[in-house]
Amino acid sequence: MPFANLMQAIIGIDALWWSFAAGAACAMPLSLARHQGGGWRKAHMLAPYVGEGAIPAEVGSLPKATVAVPGTGGS
């Protein structure tokens, strides 16, 4: 908005549209600097889970398949 206000006297109403490009040109180096800083790499969404996990022998691999019994109508 400051760009549009300052440039309105020079280029008129087109200053509003040029202010979008000027804002993007200012935001890009700031975004790149933030990304290159690397602080976002240390952020964690959830705390690490430290509880006990299941013992592999206790966990079944697949549910048992249903088998049709002959002479019962398929059930």
N, CA, C and O atoms as a Maestro MAE file, in Angstrom:
{
 s_m_m2io_version
 :::
 2.0.0
}

f_m_ct {
 s_m_title
 :::
 protein
 m_atom[300] {
  # First column is atom index #
  i_m_mmod_type
  r_m_x_coord
  r_m_y_coord
  r_m_z_coord
  i_m_residue_number
  s_m_chain_name
  s_m_pdb_residue_name
  s_m_pdb_atom_name
  i_m_atomic_number
  :::
  1 25 0.803 -1.194 0.000 1 A "MET " " N  " 7
  2 3 0.000 0.000 0.000 1 A "MET " " CA " 6
  3 2 0.852 1.268 0.000 1 A "MET " " C  " 6
  4 15 0.494 2.225 -0.686 1 A "MET " " O  " 8
  5 25 1.950 1.318 0.729 2 A "PRO " " N  " 7
  6 3 2.757 2.535 0.644 2 A "PRO " " CA " 6
  7 2 3.258 2.787 -0.776 2 A "PRO " " C  " 6
  8 15 3.304 3.934 -1.219 2 A "PRO " " O  " 8
  9 25 3.630 1.737 -1.486 3 A "PHE " " N  " 7
  10 3 4.076 1.897 -2.869 3 A "PHE " " CA " 6
  11 2 2.966 2.488 -3.719 3 A "PHE " " C  " 6
  12 15 3.207 3.406 -4.503 3 A "PHE " " O  " 8
  13 25 1.755 1.975 -3.574 4 A "ALA " " N  " 7
  14 3 0.627 2.482 -4.357 4 A "ALA " " CA " 6
  15 2 0.342 3.939 -4.009 4 A "ALA " " C  " 6
  16 15 0.065 4.736 -4.905 4 A "ALA " " O  " 8
  17 25 0.404 4.303 -2.740 5 A "ASN " " N  " 7
  18 3 0.158 5.692 -2.343 5 A "ASN " " CA " 6
  19 2 1.213 6.634 -2.902 5 A "ASN " " C  " 6
  20 15 0.892 7.726 -3.371 5 A "ASN " " O  " 8
  21 25 2.467 6.213 -2.852 6 A "LEU " " N  " 7
  22 3 3.541 7.073 -3.339 6 A "LEU " " CA " 6
  23 2 3.529 7.212 -4.865 6 A "LEU " " C  " 6
  24 15 3.770 8.294 -5.399 6 A "LEU " " O  " 8
  25 25 3.250 6.120 -5.547 7 A "MET " " N  " 7
  26 3 3.331 6.131 -7.002 7 A "MET " " CA " 6
  27 2 2.048 6.592 -7.688 7 A "MET " " C  " 6
  28 15 2.046 6.799 -8.901 7 A "MET " " O  " 8
  29 25 0.967 6.755 -6.945 8 A "GLN " " N  " 7
  30 3 -0.303 7.144 -7.550 8 A "GLN " " CA " 6
  31 2 -0.195 8.500 -8.249 8 A "GLN " " C  " 6
  32 15 -0.801 8.705 -9.300 8 A "GLN " " O  " 8
  33 25 0.555 9.402 -7.684 9 A "ALA " " N  " 7
  34 3 0.710 10.724 -8.301 9 A "ALA " " CA " 6
  35 2 1.462 10.645 -9.622 9 A "ALA " " C  " 6
  36 15 1.284 11.498 -10.492 9 A "ALA " " O  " 8
  37 25 2.306 9.619 -9.775 10 A "ILE " " N  " 7
  38 3 3.131 9.518 -10.980 10 A "ILE " " CA " 6
  39 2 2.447 8.693 -12.067 10 A "ILE " " C  " 6
  40 15 2.355 9.132 -13.213 10 A "ILE " " O  " 8
  41 25 1.964 7.493 -11.713 11 A "ILE " " N  " 7
  42 3 1.409 6.596 -12.739 11 A "ILE " " CA " 6
  43 2 -0.090 6.376 -12.597 11 A "ILE " " C  " 6
  44 15 -0.667 5.595 -13.354 11 A "ILE " " O  " 8
  45 25 -0.714 7.025 -11.673 12 A "GLY " " N  " 7
  46 3 -2.170 6.944 -11.549 12 A "GLY " " CA " 6
  47 2 -2.640 5.656 -10.910 12 A "GLY " " C  " 6
  48 15 -1.971 5.080 -10.051 12 A "GLY " " O  " 8
  49 25 -3.821 5.213 -11.354 13 A "ILE " " N  " 7
  50 3 -4.458 4.042 -10.749 13 A "ILE " " CA " 6
  51 2 -3.671 2.758 -10.995 13 A "ILE " " C  " 6
  52 15 -3.847 1.775 -10.275 13 A "ILE " " O  " 8
  53 25 -2.808 2.760 -12.004 14 A "ASP " " N  " 7
  54 3 -1.972 1.586 -12.261 14 A "ASP " " CA " 6
  55 2 -1.006 1.304 -11.114 14 A "ASP " " C  " 6
  56 15 -0.462 0.204 -11.021 14 A "ASP " " O  " 8
  57 25 -0.794 2.263 -10.263 15 A "ALA " " N  " 7
  58 3 0.091 2.065 -9.114 15 A "ALA " " CA " 6
  59 2 -0.429 0.957 -8.206 15 A "ALA " " C  " 6
  60 15 0.356 0.249 -7.576 15 A "ALA " " O  " 8
  61 25 -1.734 0.808 -8.137 16 A "LEU " " N  " 7
  62 3 -2.308 -0.264 -7.319 16 A "LEU " " CA " 6
  63 2 -1.860 -1.624 -7.838 16 A "LEU " " C  " 6
  64 15 -1.458 -2.481 -7.051 16 A "LEU " " O  " 8
  65 25 -1.924 -1.831 -9.130 17 A "TRP " " N  " 7
  66 3 -1.550 -3.124 -9.702 17 A "TRP " " CA " 6
  67 2 -0.045 -3.344 -9.628 17 A "TRP " " C  " 6
  68 15 0.406 -4.466 -9.395 17 A "TRP " " O  " 8
  69 25 0.735 -2.284 -9.825 18 A "TRP " " N  " 7
  70 3 2.181 -2.421 -9.705 18 A "TRP " " CA " 6
  71 2 2.610 -2.678 -8.261 18 A "TRP " " C  " 6
  72 15 3.683 -3.230 -8.019 18 A "TRP " " O  " 8
  73 25 1.780 -2.284 -7.311 19 A "SER " " N  " 7
  74 3 2.126 -2.533 -5.907 19 A "SER " " CA " 6
  75 2 2.120 -4.024 -5.576 19 A "SER " " C  " 6
  76 15 2.846 -4.462 -4.683 19 A "SER " " O  " 8
  77 25 1.307 -4.804 -6.289 20 A "PHE " " N  " 7
  78 3 1.317 -6.258 -6.079 20 A "PHE " " CA " 6
  79 2 2.676 -6.843 -6.483 20 A "PHE " " C  " 6
  80 15 3.244 -7.665 -5.764 20 A "PHE " " O  " 8
  81 25 3.184 -6.416 -7.627 21 A "ALA " " N  " 7
  82 3 4.490 -6.894 -8.083 21 A "ALA " " CA " 6
  83 2 5.600 -6.422 -7.149 21 A "ALA " " C  " 6
  84 15 6.530 -7.174 -6.857 21 A "ALA " " O  " 8
  85 25 5.504 -5.186 -6.684 22 A "ALA " " N  " 7
  86 3 6.519 -4.663 -5.767 22 A "ALA " " CA " 6
  87 2 6.489 -5.433 -4.442 22 A "ALA " " C  " 6
  88 15 7.538 -5.721 -3.865 22 A "ALA " " O  " 8
  89 25 5.303 -5.757 -3.969 23 A "GLY " " N  " 7
  90 3 5.190 -6.531 -2.729 23 A "GLY " " CA " 6
  91 2 5.778 -7.927 -2.877 23 A "GLY " " C  " 6
  92 15 6.451 -8.420 -1.972 23 A "GLY " " O  " 8
  93 25 5.523 -8.567 -4.024 24 A "ALA " " N  " 7
  94 3 6.084 -9.896 -4.269 24 A "ALA " " CA " 6
  95 2 7.603 -9.828 -4.368 24 A "ALA " " C  " 6
  96 15 8.302 -10.719 -3.886 24 A "ALA " " O  " 8
  97 25 8.114 -8.764 -4.999 25 A "ALA " " N  " 7
  98 3 9.564 -8.610 -5.127 25 A "ALA " " CA " 6
  99 2 10.225 -8.399 -3.767 25 A "ALA " " C  " 6
  100 15 11.371 -8.803 -3.571 25 A "ALA " " O  " 8
  101 25 9.523 -7.776 -2.832 26 A "CYS " " N  " 7
  102 3 10.066 -7.600 -1.478 26 A "CYS " " CA " 6
  103 2 9.932 -8.877 -0.649 26 A "CYS " " C  " 6
  104 15 10.802 -9.187 0.165 26 A "CYS " " O  " 8
  105 25 8.841 -9.615 -0.857 27 A "ALA " " N  " 7
  106 3 8.594 -10.816 -0.067 27 A "ALA " " CA " 6
  107 2 9.513 -11.970 -0.453 27 A "ALA " " C  " 6
  108 15 9.879 -12.778 0.401 27 A "ALA " " O  " 8
  109 25 9.892 -12.058 -1.734 28 A "MET " " N  " 7
  110 3 10.703 -13.194 -2.175 28 A "MET " " CA " 6
  111 2 12.056 -13.267 -1.482 28 A "MET " " C  " 6
  112 15 12.398 -14.335 -0.975 28 A "MET " " O  " 8
  113 25 12.848 -12.200 -1.428 29 A "PRO " " N  " 7
  114 3 14.137 -12.323 -0.729 29 A "PRO " " CA " 6
  115 2 13.978 -12.625 0.759 29 A "PRO " " C  " 6
  116 15 14.798 -13.334 1.342 29 A "PRO " " O  " 8
  117 25 12.928 -12.088 1.369 30 A "LEU " " N  " 7
  118 3 12.701 -12.381 2.783 30 A "LEU " " CA " 6
  119 2 12.354 -13.852 2.988 30 A "LEU " " C  " 6
  120 15 12.820 -14.476 3.941 30 A "LEU " " O  " 8
  121 25 11.536 -14.404 2.094 31 A "SER " " N  " 7
  122 3 11.178 -15.822 2.192 31 A "SER " " CA " 6
  123 2 12.388 -16.714 1.956 31 A "SER " " C  " 6
  124 15 12.580 -17.710 2.654 31 A "SER " " O  " 8
  125 25 13.197 -16.357 0.975 32 A "LEU " " N  " 7
  126 3 14.401 -17.149 0.707 32 A "LEU " " CA " 6
  127 2 15.382 -17.097 1.877 32 A "LEU " " C  " 6
  128 15 16.002 -18.104 2.217 32 A "LEU " " O  " 8
  129 25 15.519 -15.933 2.483 33 A "ALA " " N  " 7
  130 3 16.411 -15.811 3.640 33 A "ALA " " CA " 6
  131 2 15.900 -16.650 4.803 33 A "ALA " " C  " 6
  132 15 16.691 -17.280 5.505 33 A "ALA " " O  " 8
  133 25 14.603 -16.667 5.013 34 A "ARG " " N  " 7
  134 3 14.012 -17.473 6.085 34 A "ARG " " CA " 6
  135 2 14.220 -18.962 5.816 34 A "ARG " " C  " 6
  136 15 14.526 -19.731 6.727 34 A "ARG " " O  " 8
  137 25 14.053 -19.354 4.566 35 A "HIS " " N  " 7
  138 3 14.229 -20.761 4.208 35 A "HIS " " CA " 6
  139 2 15.680 -21.182 4.351 35 A "HIS " " C  " 6
  140 15 15.965 -22.262 4.869 35 A "HIS " " O  " 8
  141 25 16.592 -20.350 3.902 36 A "GLN " " N  " 7
  142 3 18.009 -20.683 3.983 36 A "GLN " " CA " 6
  143 2 18.516 -20.690 5.420 36 A "GLN " " C  " 6
  144 15 19.499 -21.364 5.727 36 A "GLN " " O  " 8
  145 25 17.856 -19.950 6.298 37 A "GLY " " N  " 7
  146 3 18.259 -19.931 7.702 37 A "GLY " " CA " 6
  147 2 18.148 -21.296 8.350 37 A "GLY " " C  " 6
  148 15 18.927 -21.618 9.246 37 A "GLY " " O  " 8
  149 25 17.194 -22.104 7.913 38 A "GLY " " N  " 7
  150 3 17.080 -23.481 8.380 38 A "GLY " " CA " 6
  151 2 16.388 -23.682 9.709 38 A "GLY " " C  " 6
  152 15 16.333 -24.815 10.188 38 A "GLY " " O  " 8
  153 25 15.853 -22.634 10.336 39 A "GLY " " N  " 7
  154 3 15.178 -22.817 11.604 39 A "GLY " " CA " 6
  155 2 13.949 -23.708 11.496 39 A "GLY " " C  " 6
  156 15 13.551 -24.345 12.472 39 A "GLY " " O  " 8
  157 25 13.355 -23.753 10.322 40 A "TRP " " N  " 7
  158 3 12.164 -24.574 10.115 40 A "TRP " " CA " 6
  159 2 12.492 -26.062 10.172 40 A "TRP " " C  " 6
  160 15 11.604 -26.878 10.418 40 A "TRP " " O  " 8
  161 25 13.756 -26.428 9.950 41 A "ARG " " N  " 7
  162 3 14.128 -27.849 9.990 41 A "ARG " " CA " 6
  163 2 14.090 -28.416 11.399 41 A "ARG " " C  " 6
  164 15 13.955 -29.627 11.577 41 A "ARG " " O  " 8
  165 25 14.206 -27.560 12.395 42 A "LYS " " N  " 7
  166 3 14.234 -28.014 13.785 42 A "LYS " " CA " 6
  167 2 12.850 -28.085 14.403 42 A "LYS " " C  " 6
  168 15 12.701 -28.593 15.514 42 A "LYS " " O  " 8
  169 25 11.836 -27.589 13.712 43 A "ALA " " N  " 7
  170 3 10.477 -27.581 14.254 43 A "ALA " " CA " 6
  171 2 9.891 -28.992 14.228 43 A "ALA " " C  " 6
  172 15 10.145 -29.758 13.299 43 A "ALA " " O  " 8
  173 25 9.110 -29.330 15.250 44 A "HIS " " N  " 7
  174 3 8.458 -30.636 15.334 44 A "HIS " " CA " 6
  175 2 6.972 -30.423 15.581 44 A "HIS " " C  " 6
  176 15 6.580 -29.612 16.420 44 A "HIS " " O  " 8
  177 25 6.157 -31.157 14.844 45 A "MET " " N  " 7
  178 3 4.713 -31.047 15.000 45 A "MET " " CA " 6
  179 2 4.247 -31.793 16.253 45 A "MET " " C  " 6
  180 15 3.362 -31.319 16.965 45 A "MET " " O  " 8
  181 25 4.832 -32.942 16.519 46 A "LEU " " N  " 7
  182 3 4.433 -33.772 17.652 46 A "LEU " " CA " 6
  183 2 5.663 -34.137 18.472 46 A "LEU " " C  " 6
  184 15 6.776 -34.201 17.949 46 A "LEU " " O  " 8
  185 25 5.451 -34.372 19.742 47 A "ALA " " N  " 7
  186 3 6.540 -34.848 20.592 47 A "ALA " " CA " 6
  187 2 6.847 -36.303 20.226 47 A "ALA " " C  " 6
  188 15 5.931 -37.035 19.852 47 A "ALA " " O  " 8
  189 25 8.084 -36.736 20.319 48 A "PRO " " N  " 7
  190 3 8.411 -38.126 19.987 48 A "PRO " " CA " 6
  191 2 7.704 -39.092 20.934 48 A "PRO " " C  " 6
  192 15 7.612 -38.835 22.134 48 A "PRO " " O  " 8
  193 25 7.212 -40.189 20.399 49 A "TYR " " N  " 7
  194 3 6.522 -41.207 21.182 49 A "TYR " " CA " 6
  195 2 7.561 -42.119 21.814 49 A "TYR " " C  " 6
  196 15 8.393 -42.690 21.110 49 A "TYR " " O  " 8
  197 25 7.522 -42.263 23.148 50 A "VAL " " N  " 7
  198 3 8.501 -43.086 23.849 50 A "VAL " " CA " 6
  199 2 7.851 -44.278 24.545 50 A "VAL " " C  " 6
  200 15 8.495 -44.961 25.341 50 A "VAL " " O  " 8
  201 25 6.582 -44.527 24.249 51 A "GLY " " N  " 7
  202 3 5.887 -45.654 24.875 51 A "GLY " " CA " 6
  203 2 6.353 -46.981 24.291 51 A "GLY " " C  " 6
  204 15 7.103 -47.023 23.316 51 A "GLY " " O  " 8
  205 25 5.888 -48.066 24.911 52 A "GLU " " N  " 7
  206 3 6.252 -49.391 24.430 52 A "GLU " " CA " 6
  207 2 5.481 -49.707 23.165 52 A "GLU " " C  " 6
  208 15 4.302 -49.374 23.045 52 A "GLU " " O  " 8
  209 25 6.136 -50.334 22.246 53 A "GLY " " N  " 7
  210 3 5.496 -50.774 21.020 53 A "GLY " " CA " 6
  211 2 5.015 -52.208 21.158 53 A "GLY " " C  " 6
  212 15 5.322 -52.876 22.145 53 A "GLY " " O  " 8
  213 25 4.277 -52.674 20.192 54 A "ALA " " N  " 7
  214 3 3.788 -54.050 20.208 54 A "ALA " " CA " 6
  215 2 4.931 -55.004 19.888 54 A "ALA " " C  " 6
  216 15 5.813 -54.692 19.089 54 A "ALA " " O  " 8
  217 25 4.901 -56.157 20.515 55 A "ILE " " N  " 7
  218 3 5.877 -57.195 20.220 55 A "ILE " " CA " 6
  219 2 5.407 -57.864 18.928 55 A "ILE " " C  " 6
  220 15 4.232 -58.218 18.827 55 A "ILE " " O  " 8
  221 25 6.271 -58.049 17.950 56 A "PRO " " N  " 7
  222 3 5.841 -58.563 16.654 56 A "PRO " " CA " 6
  223 2 5.065 -59.869 16.722 56 A "PRO " " C  " 6
  224 15 4.166 -60.076 15.907 56 A "PRO " " O  " 8
  225 25 5.373 -60.754 17.656 57 A "ALA " " N  " 7
  226 3 4.668 -62.026 17.742 57 A "ALA " " CA " 6
  227 2 3.221 -61.833 18.193 57 A "ALA " " C  " 6
  228 15 2.392 -62.711 17.956 57 A "ALA " " O  " 8
  229 25 2.894 -60.716 18.833 58 A "GLU " " N  " 7
  230 3 1.539 -60.483 19.327 58 A "GLU " " CA " 6
  231 2 0.616 -59.877 18.271 58 A "GLU " " C  " 6
  232 15 -0.601 -59.847 18.452 58 A "GLU " " O  " 8
  233 25 1.179 -59.406 17.200 59 A "VAL " " N  " 7
  234 3 0.386 -58.715 16.193 59 A "VAL " " CA " 6
  235 2 0.118 -59.658 15.037 59 A "VAL " " C  " 6
  236 15 1.049 -60.198 14.440 59 A "VAL " " O  " 8
  237 25 -1.153 -59.858 14.720 60 A "GLY " " N  " 7
  238 3 -1.500 -60.698 13.585 60 A "GLY " " CA " 6
  239 2 -1.194 -59.980 12.286 60 A "GLY " " C  " 6
  240 15 -1.259 -58.753 12.218 60 A "GLY " " O  " 8
  241 25 -0.860 -60.745 11.249 61 A "SER " " N  " 7
  242 3 -0.478 -60.109 9.994 61 A "SER " " CA " 6
  243 2 -1.697 -59.726 9.160 61 A "SER " " C  " 6
  244 15 -1.762 -58.603 8.660 61 A "SER " " O  " 8
  245 25 -2.636 -60.603 9.002 62 A "LEU " " N  " 7
  246 3 -3.831 -60.334 8.203 62 A "LEU " " CA " 6
  247 2 -5.058 -60.914 8.900 62 A "LEU " " C  " 6
  248 15 -4.939 -61.887 9.645 62 A "LEU " " O  " 8
  249 25 -6.224 -60.337 8.674 63 A "PRO " " N  " 7
  250 3 -7.424 -60.940 9.247 63 A "PRO " " CA " 6
  251 2 -7.711 -62.272 8.563 63 A "PRO " " C  " 6
  252 15 -7.323 -62.483 7.414 63 A "PRO " " O  " 8
  253 25 -8.383 -63.157 9.266 64 A "LYS " " N  " 7
  254 3 -8.700 -64.463 8.710 64 A "LYS " " CA " 6
  255 2 -9.730 -64.302 7.592 64 A "LYS " " C  " 6
  256 15 -10.677 -63.524 7.703 64 A "LYS " " O  " 8
  257 25 -9.524 -65.046 6.530 65 A "ALA " " N  " 7
  258 3 -10.421 -64.980 5.377 65 A "ALA " " CA " 6
  259 2 -11.674 -65.801 5.656 65 A "ALA " " C  " 6
  260 15 -11.610 -66.854 6.289 65 A "ALA " " O  " 8
  261 25 -12.807 -65.310 5.179 66 A "THR " " N  " 7
  262 3 -14.061 -66.041 5.306 66 A "THR " " CA " 6
  263 2 -14.154 -67.036 4.159 66 A "THR " " C  " 6
  264 15 -13.931 -66.678 3.002 66 A "THR " " O  " 8
  265 25 -14.482 -68.285 4.477 67 A "VAL " " N  " 7
  266 3 -14.567 -69.330 3.469 67 A "VAL " " CA " 6
  267 2 -16.018 -69.767 3.358 67 A "VAL " " C  " 6
  268 15 -16.669 -70.024 4.371 67 A "VAL " " O  " 8
  269 25 -16.532 -69.853 2.133 68 A "ALA " " N  " 7
  270 3 -17.913 -70.278 1.922 68 A "ALA " " CA " 6
  271 2 -18.036 -71.785 2.209 68 A "ALA " " C  " 6
  272 15 -17.183 -72.575 1.805 68 A "ALA " " O  " 8
  273 25 -19.090 -72.161 2.899 69 A "VAL " " N  " 7
  274 3 -19.351 -73.556 3.222 69 A "VAL " " CA " 6
  275 2 -20.314 -74.110 2.166 69 A "VAL " " C  " 6
  276 15 -21.401 -73.564 1.976 69 A "VAL " " O  " 8
  277 25 -19.925 -75.185 1.483 70 A "PRO " " N  " 7
  278 3 -20.797 -75.737 0.429 70 A "PRO " " CA " 6
  279 2 -22.144 -76.174 0.999 70 A "PRO " " C  " 6
  280 15 -22.207 -76.753 2.083 70 A "PRO " " O  " 8
  281 25 -23.213 -75.896 0.267 71 A "GLY " " N  " 7
  282 3 -24.543 -76.346 0.655 71 A "GLY " " CA " 6
  283 2 -25.239 -75.409 1.622 71 A "GLY " " C  " 6
  284 15 -26.335 -75.735 2.077 71 A "GLY " " O  " 8
  285 25 -24.665 -74.264 1.962 72 A "THR " " N  " 7
  286 3 -25.330 -73.342 2.910 72 A "THR " " CA " 6
  287 2 -25.731 -72.031 2.250 72 A "THR " " C  " 6
  288 15 -26.032 -71.055 2.937 72 A "THR " " O  " 8
  289 25 -25.736 -72.003 0.930 73 A "GLY " " N  " 7
  290 3 -26.113 -70.779 0.258 73 A "GLY " " CA " 6
  291 2 -24.997 -69.766 0.169 73 A "GLY " " C  " 6
  292 15 -25.266 -68.580 -0.022 73 A "GLY " " O  " 8
  293 25 -23.787 -70.178 0.297 74 A "GLY " " N  " 7
  294 3 -22.644 -69.293 0.152 74 A "GLY " " CA " 6
  295 2 -22.263 -68.564 1.408 74 A "GLY " " C  " 6
  296 15 -21.386 -67.702 1.350 74 A "GLY " " O  " 8
  297 25 -22.865 -68.852 2.542 75 A "SER " " N  " 7
  298 3 -22.466 -68.146 3.754 75 A "SER " " CA " 6
  299 2 -21.874 -69.086 4.758 75 A "SER " " C  " 6
  300 15 -21.481 -68.661 5.845 75 A "SER " " O  " 8
  :::
 }
 m_bond[299] {
  # First column is bond index #
  i_m_from
  i_m_to
  i_m_order
  :::
  1 1 2 1
  2 2 3 1
  3 3 4 2
  4 3 5 1
  5 5 6 1
  6 6 7 1
  7 7 8 2
  8 7 9 1
  9 9 10 1
  10 10 11 1
  11 11 12 2
  12 11 13 1
  13 13 14 1
  14 14 15 1
  15 15 16 2
  16 15 17 1
  17 17 18 1
  18 18 19 1
  19 19 20 2
  20 19 21 1
  21 21 22 1
  22 22 23 1
  23 23 24 2
  24 23 25 1
  25 25 26 1
  26 26 27 1
  27 27 28 2
  28 27 29 1
  29 29 30 1
  30 30 31 1
  31 31 32 2
  32 31 33 1
  33 33 34 1
  34 34 35 1
  35 35 36 2
  36 35 37 1
  37 37 38 1
  38 38 39 1
  39 39 40 2
  40 39 41 1
  41 41 42 1
  42 42 43 1
  43 43 44 2
  44 43 45 1
  45 45 46 1
  46 46 47 1
  47 47 48 2
  48 47 49 1
  49 49 50 1
  50 50 51 1
  51 51 52 2
  52 51 53 1
  53 53 54 1
  54 54 55 1
  55 55 56 2
  56 55 57 1
  57 57 58 1
  58 58 59 1
  59 59 60 2
  60 59 61 1
  61 61 62 1
  62 62 63 1
  63 63 64 2
  64 63 65 1
  65 65 66 1
  66 66 67 1
  67 67 68 2
  68 67 69 1
  69 69 70 1
  70 70 71 1
  71 71 72 2
  72 71 73 1
  73 73 74 1
  74 74 75 1
  75 75 76 2
  76 75 77 1
  77 77 78 1
  78 78 79 1
  79 79 80 2
  80 79 81 1
  81 81 82 1
  82 82 83 1
  83 83 84 2
  84 83 85 1
  85 85 86 1
  86 86 87 1
  87 87 88 2
  88 87 89 1
  89 89 90 1
  90 90 91 1
  91 91 92 2
  92 91 93 1
  93 93 94 1
  94 94 95 1
  95 95 96 2
  96 95 97 1
  97 97 98 1
  98 98 99 1
  99 99 100 2
  100 99 101 1
  101 101 102 1
  102 102 103 1
  103 103 104 2
  104 103 105 1
  105 105 106 1
  106 106 107 1
  107 107 108 2
  108 107 109 1
  109 109 110 1
  110 110 111 1
  111 111 112 2
  112 111 113 1
  113 113 114 1
  114 114 115 1
  115 115 116 2
  116 115 117 1
  117 117 118 1
  118 118 119 1
  119 119 120 2
  120 119 121 1
  121 121 122 1
  122 122 123 1
  123 123 124 2
  124 123 125 1
  125 125 126 1
  126 126 127 1
  127 127 128 2
  128 127 129 1
  129 129 130 1
  130 130 131 1
  131 131 132 2
  132 131 133 1
  133 133 134 1
  134 134 135 1
  135 135 136 2
  136 135 137 1
  137 137 138 1
  138 138 139 1
  139 139 140 2
  140 139 141 1
  141 141 142 1
  142 142 143 1
  143 143 144 2
  144 143 145 1
  145 145 146 1
  146 146 147 1
  147 147 148 2
  148 147 149 1
  149 149 150 1
  150 150 151 1
  151 151 152 2
  152 151 153 1
  153 153 154 1
  154 154 155 1
  155 155 156 2
  156 155 157 1
  157 157 158 1
  158 158 159 1
  159 159 160 2
  160 159 161 1
  161 161 162 1
  162 162 163 1
  163 163 164 2
  164 163 165 1
  165 165 166 1
  166 166 167 1
  167 167 168 2
  168 167 169 1
  169 169 170 1
  170 170 171 1
  171 171 172 2
  172 171 173 1
  173 173 174 1
  174 174 175 1
  175 175 176 2
  176 175 177 1
  177 177 178 1
  178 178 179 1
  179 179 180 2
  180 179 181 1
  181 181 182 1
  182 182 183 1
  183 183 184 2
  184 183 185 1
  185 185 186 1
  186 186 187 1
  187 187 188 2
  188 187 189 1
  189 189 190 1
  190 190 191 1
  191 191 192 2
  192 191 193 1
  193 193 194 1
  194 194 195 1
  195 195 196 2
  196 195 197 1
  197 197 198 1
  198 198 199 1
  199 199 200 2
  200 199 201 1
  201 201 202 1
  202 202 203 1
  203 203 204 2
  204 203 205 1
  205 205 206 1
  206 206 207 1
  207 207 208 2
  208 207 209 1
  209 209 210 1
  210 210 211 1
  211 211 212 2
  212 211 213 1
  213 213 214 1
  214 214 215 1
  215 215 216 2
  216 215 217 1
  217 217 218 1
  218 218 219 1
  219 219 220 2
  220 219 221 1
  221 221 222 1
  222 222 223 1
  223 223 224 2
  224 223 225 1
  225 225 226 1
  226 226 227 1
  227 227 228 2
  228 227 229 1
  229 229 230 1
  230 230 231 1
  231 231 232 2
  232 231 233 1
  233 233 234 1
  234 234 235 1
  235 235 236 2
  236 235 237 1
  237 237 238 1
  238 238 239 1
  239 239 240 2
  240 239 241 1
  241 241 242 1
  242 242 243 1
  243 243 244 2
  244 243 245 1
  245 245 246 1
  246 246 247 1
  247 247 248 2
  248 247 249 1
  249 249 250 1
  250 250 251 1
  251 251 252 2
  252 251 253 1
  253 253 254 1
  254 254 255 1
  255 255 256 2
  256 255 257 1
  257 257 258 1
  258 258 259 1
  259 259 260 2
  260 259 261 1
  261 261 262 1
  262 262 263 1
  263 263 264 2
  264 263 265 1
  265 265 266 1
  266 266 267 1
  267 267 268 2
  268 267 269 1
  269 269 270 1
  270 270 271 1
  271 271 272 2
  272 271 273 1
  273 273 274 1
  274 274 275 1
  275 275 276 2
  276 275 277 1
  277 277 278 1
  278 278 279 1
  279 279 280 2
  280 279 281 1
  281 281 282 1
  282 282 283 1
  283 283 284 2
  284 283 285 1
  285 285 286 1
  286 286 287 1
  287 287 288 2
  288 287 289 1
  289 289 290 1
  290 290 291 1
  291 291 292 2
  292 291 293 1
  293 293 294 1
  294 294 295 1
  295 295 296 2
  296 295 297 1
  297 297 298 1
  298 298 299 1
  299 299 300 2
  :::
 }
}
